Amino acid sequence: MTLNDGRIFWDLHLVRFRGDTLAVQQGDSTLRFPINQVDELRLVRKAERRQTNEPNRYGGVLGGGDDVAFRLTLYNLVERRQILAQILKDHPPAPSP
């Protein structure tokens, strides 16, 4: 996740989206951010080694080609709410242990 001020947070897990606040977990901490401060969310997919049609060439390895990016800066608050609701619907948070 990238914030409007340029800070980047890695290895986050979605917790919930309520009102205009997005809650994410990073390690043992739960962080909350107003959605108007979120510039970009990126779903980073696990790197896979796939052989292409060319011998000794591989695709999708650590290049980020399979990542899904949501650039929220381009949207108003209402549209951001809709996008985040859809992200949580498509990628629900893992149940609490």
C-alpha positions as CSV (number, residue, x, y, z in Angstrom):
1,M,0.0,0.0,0.0
2,T,1.2,3.5,-0.9
3,L,0.0,6.6,0.9
4,N,-0.4,10.0,-0.7
5,D,2.7,11.2,1.2
6,G,4.8,8.5,-0.5
7,R,5.1,6.1,2.5
8,I,4.9,2.5,1.4
9,F,3.8,-0.4,3.6
10,W,4.6,-4.0,2.7
11,D,3.3,-7.4,3.7
12,L,-0.1,-6.2,4.7
13,H,-3.3,-8.3,5.2
14,L,-6.7,-6.8,4.8
15,V,-8.7,-6.8,8.0
16,R,-11.8,-4.7,7.3
17,F,-13.2,-1.6,5.7
18,R,-15.6,0.4,7.8
19,G,-16.9,3.9,7.2
20,D,-14.0,5.7,5.4
21,T,-11.2,3.7,7.2
22,L,-9.2,0.8,5.9
23,A,-7.8,-1.6,8.6
24,V,-4.8,-3.8,7.6
25,Q,-2.6,-6.0,9.6
26,Q,1.2,-5.9,9.5
27,G,2.8,-8.5,11.7
28,D,1.2,-8.2,15.1
29,S,0.0,-4.6,14.5
30,T,-3.3,-3.4,13.1
31,L,-3.0,-0.2,11.2
32,R,-5.9,2.0,10.2
33,F,-5.8,4.6,7.4
34,P,-8.5,7.0,6.1
35,I,-9.1,5.9,2.5
36,N,-8.6,9.5,1.2
37,Q,-4.9,9.0,2.2
38,V,-4.4,5.8,0.3
39,D,-2.9,6.3,-3.1
40,E,-2.5,2.7,-4.3
41,L,-3.2,-0.8,-3.1
42,R,-1.3,-3.6,-4.8
43,L,-2.1,-7.3,-4.6
44,V,1.2,-9.0,-4.9
45,R,0.9,-12.5,-6.2
46,K,3.4,-15.2,-5.2
47,A,6.1,-15.5,-7.9
48,E,5.8,-18.5,-10.1
49,R,8.4,-19.8,-12.4
50,R,6.8,-20.6,-15.8
51,Q,8.6,-21.6,-18.9
52,T,7.8,-19.7,-22.0
53,N,7.8,-20.9,-25.6
54,E,11.4,-19.9,-25.9
55,P,13.9,-22.4,-24.5
56,N,15.6,-21.3,-21.3
57,R,13.3,-18.3,-20.9
58,Y,10.9,-17.9,-18.0
59,G,8.0,-15.6,-17.4
60,G,6.3,-14.1,-14.3
61,V,9.3,-14.4,-12.1
62,L,9.6,-11.5,-9.7
63,G,8.7,-9.1,-12.4
64,G,5.4,-8.1,-10.8
65,G,3.6,-8.9,-14.1
66,D,0.9,-10.8,-12.2
67,D,0.3,-8.2,-9.5
68,V,-3.0,-6.3,-9.4
69,A,-2.8,-2.6,-8.7
70,F,-5.6,-0.3,-7.6
71,R,-4.7,3.4,-8.1
72,L,-7.2,5.1,-5.8
73,T,-5.8,8.6,-6.3
74,L,-7.8,8.9,-9.5
75,Y,-11.2,8.4,-7.8
76,N,-13.4,10.4,-5.5
77,L,-14.4,9.2,-2.0
78,V,-17.6,7.5,-3.2
79,E,-15.7,5.6,-5.9
80,R,-13.0,4.6,-3.5
81,R,-15.6,3.1,-1.1
82,Q,-17.0,1.1,-4.0
83,I,-13.6,-0.1,-5.1
84,L,-12.5,-1.1,-1.6
85,A,-15.8,-2.9,-1.0
86,Q,-15.3,-4.9,-4.2
87,I,-11.6,-5.7,-3.3
88,L,-12.8,-7.1,0.1
89,K,-15.5,-9.1,-1.6
90,D,-13.1,-10.5,-4.1
91,H,-10.3,-11.1,-1.6
92,P,-11.9,-11.6,1.8
93,P,-9.7,-11.3,4.9
94,A,-8.5,-14.5,6.4
95,P,-10.5,-15.6,9.5
96,S,-9.0,-14.7,12.9
97,P,-7.2,-17.6,14.5
